[in-house]
């Protein structure tokens, strides 16, 4: 009679262990592969270089909680002065479908490489959207565009006029 009890005890112990493992796994959020691809694309496409304050100057050592909140560093050239948008606030106003449609036809002032967004696949644009939305809203809107005939407030980077 001892053998069945021992077998039952081992079975109960294994069940308890399995339940403990699955309970611990339930505490972790499942990883969305599309979101993770968006994180990767955001890093390699240079989105943080302009849209995350201090990112380039720190060698990318900015806490992810601070990513993509826009910047007050202006980019001045013959077009006027532009500022990197707060992408976290921007994405809050759009559905995924609206973002993909917008990104495919977007044309903005320099130095934003809008042509790179236009060339991305729908899947990549969806991934970027999901990643940015997963960060949640944060920060303030970027300063407004300053026309070429007006002096922007510092700091700003000045681009030379294009060659003729």
Secondary structure, DSSP 4 states (H G I P E B T S, - for coil): -HHHHHHHHHHHHHHHHHHHHHHHHHHSPPP-HHHHHHHHHHHHTTHHHHHBTTTTTTTT-S-GGGTT-B-S-EEEETTEEEE---HHHHHHTS-HHHHHHHHHH----TT--HHHHHHS-HHHHHHHHHHHHHH---S-PPPPPB-TTSPPPSPEEEPPPPP-
